Amino acid sequence: MSAIVIIVFAPLIAAIIAGLGNKRLGLVPAKLITTGALVLACGLSWGVFIPFWAGHGVTSETALLTWVASGDLRFDWSLRVDTLTAVMLVVVTSVSALVHVYSWGYMDEEPDQPRFFAYLSLFTFAMLMLVTAGNLVQMFFGWEGVGLASYLLIGFWFRKPSARAAAIKAFVVNRVGDLGFMLGIFGVFLVFGTVSIPQILHDAPGLAGSTIGFLGQRWDTATVLCVLLFIGAMGKSAQLGLHTWLPDAMEGPTPVSALIHAATMVTAGVFMVCRLSPLFEQSPAALAFVTVIGAATCLFAATVGTTQTDIKRVIAYSTCSQLGYMFFAAGVGAYGAAMFHLFTHAFFKALLFLGAGSVIHAMHHEQDMRHYGGLARKIPWTFAAMLAGTLAITGVGIDDVFGFAGFYSKDAILEAAYARGTGVGQFAFAIGIFAALLTSFYSWRLIYLTFSGKPRWDGSDHIRHAVHHDHAQDDHGHDHAHDGTLGYHPHESPLSMLVPLAVLASGAVLAGFVFAPAFLSEGAGVFWNGALVFDESLLHAMHHVPEWVKLAPAGVMLTGLAIATYAYVFNPAFPGAVVARIGPLYRFLLNKWYFDELYAALFVRPAFALGRVLWQWGDIGLIDRFGPNGAAWVVARASRGAVRFQSGYLYSYALVMLVGLVGAISWVIAR
């Protein structure tokens, strides 16, 4: 059996065993089976990736079975491995394996652990099916699989109303994007006569100058196909307009947040665009659309992240913003830089989420940063890990010397946007620089509010009573009373949680420095080996941008750090004074640009109103009244009439028979 088959199907087998065995199997066996399967898949994935990293990997496709053979539509269920797949295998299995290990400690008090670990493994299997797909239908299978698994994981604590609502919201919003993806797949088959990805990419240059009918108009074929496919990516990767599900996904357990945000579901859209890059290259209009949406998402999420007080929501909006960077990198043609940022982002974002989980664990499931403070002394290992993640996401480094992970990948994206020289490229560069400033600010704000200053959890500060309701629910849906005096005793997390943090911290520190030559050097075309479009001329232009372009990310990073340090270390009254002066703008950002309220007014409330009308007037008033209820009324009335003839007397029955006979004879005579 080949390594790729084991990598893909080991998590599925583990999920089936743990899911069906559940509590009868036992907590420890279920965790051992699922975690062991992921560790095995992770080790084999690195074995697949290293030859590609060394420059001598071989593209292959393993056919498992003939899946569909219907007329002109024929394709196999196969597992395709090239450089792009190898990168995603490492990202997905590494983060998933560490999340499994971490969950041993974080979910230790959860009685339903087998179900949780089964969902985690099912999620990983679906993502692995997506990234190894050799055709668009198989990719869509994995695409929907991660959607299903995310619904199950976000709503894992289904007794918690907010978790149920968040799971439904994620499911519904993603169906909107998936409609675009499906239409894109249908259009691709209509145009190319196949869903085989290699064949589509081979034939893509032939679309030049062709048009297709859509919505009653003639459009450029490549533009229609790419925009429809990208709408699918917008839903899965939470781009502006279809992003509203992502922050609410925080209602799931924290390990789920790390898995969804760092390595699986939200990166699927970026992977899809890079996988189909030869097709996207045929439509400058579609690439401009991708660039603008990515840049707008980057700005939106960064602005909102500056005002959030829930530690997980800050990191969630950070994810949304970083995905925007990846998309506008792809939009300007820097697909290699987009994938490199996806690669480095997996390490430092998983680190930040799991680090936040360690903080939440230490603070007895409190998530509001306003009730933290002074935790660096109480949980020093968690603090060190979070600090490494912050240095990585803010892009700390010195050119040609050393930098943390984000320093290499995010700076490469900004340089590519500028070097492209187009109007949308310059727009994306300007937005990206400003978002980098905001990223630095809200990242260091998180560090200062959480780990520095005076403790706001030991009873010395009654802020909680002032800003919270009298009761709140923790991560597990349990009620806790708040009386203004918390009496918390923060404690460091167990080893099962700290070891994954240490591994991810090493990735956040070293991933950029170690892997940047393979992803972004002059010889990176050999590394990618045709797995995506790699523009050597753009790479050359990136290395020769003006010096101020190279220094700008460092400048805004230091500016954001300085502002956060002043506001949350030297002058804690400063944020309140700023909020008082810019109240409307602050409320606009705090309420996430009012997207949820807008969608509620435009779609949710009208949908519920229509549902009530159809229910009360259509279902109950019309269908039930004249359908089952009406039929039941007729039968009841008729039966009451018929009962009168059931007297038990012979002459009564003879009379009825006589009447029937007369009626029958009369009918025959009339005929």
ABEGO torsion letter per residue (X at the ends): XBAAAAAAAAAAAAAAAAAAAEAAAEAAAAAAAAAAAAAAAAAAAAAAAAAAAAGABBBBBBBABBABBBEABBBBBBBBBBAAAAAAAAAAAAAAAAAAAAAAAAAAABAAAAAAAAAAAAAAAAAAAAAABABAAAAAAAAAAAAAAAAAAAAABAABAAAAAAAAAAAAAAAAAAAAAAAAAAAAAAAAGBABAAAAAAAAAAABGBBBBBGGBBBBAAAAAAAAAAAAAAAAAGBBGAAAAAAAAAABBAAAAAAAAAABAAAAAAAAAAAAAAAAAABAAAAAAAAAAAAAAAAAAAAAAAABABAAAAAAAAAAAAAAAAAAAAAAGBAAAAAAAAAAAAAAAAAAAAAAAAAAAAAGGBABAAABEGAAAABAAAAAAAAAAAAAAAGBEBBGBBBBAAAAAAAAAAAAAAAAGBAAAAAAAAAAAAAAAAAAAAAAAAAAAAABEBBAAAGABAAAAAABBABBBBAAGBBBBBAGBAGBBBBBBBAAAAAAAAAAAAAAAAAAAAAAAAAABAAAAAAAGGABBBBAAAAAAAAABBAAAAAAAAAAAAAAAAAAAAAAAABAAAAAAAAAAAAAAAAAAAAGGGAAAAAAAAAAAAAAAAAAAAAAAAAAAAAAAABAAAAAAAAAAAAAAAAAABAGBAAAAAAAAAAAAAAAAAAAAAX
